[in-house]
Amino acid sequence: MPTKHLRFGNGFHVALANKRAQGATMVIAPGGSEGGPDNRHRGADQWLFVRLYSRKRDRTTGKRRNLGTFKTRAAAQKHERAVQFFKRGG
């Protein structure tokens, strides 16, 4: 089975494909959307992962730190609330 290191850039990118399947990544900015009501893929298996980044940028690299990848936005928000609880002396 082929493997590939995924790099998440803006937009939609096909990572792996064969005659019957396709693996792709799509990055949508916070508050953004993609497609419309006519953009449907009946019978297709699709997964959504939410990546949570720090609010502040690293002073040396200028990048935000990856705080984790979650299956839903609700799970990411629940994790963030728990982290903030303990940061404030829980």
Secondary structure, DSSP 8 states (H G I E B T S, - for coil): ---------SEEEEEEE-SS-EEEEEE--TT---S-TT---TT------EEEEEEEE-TTT--EEEEEEESSHHHHHHHHHHHHHHHTT-
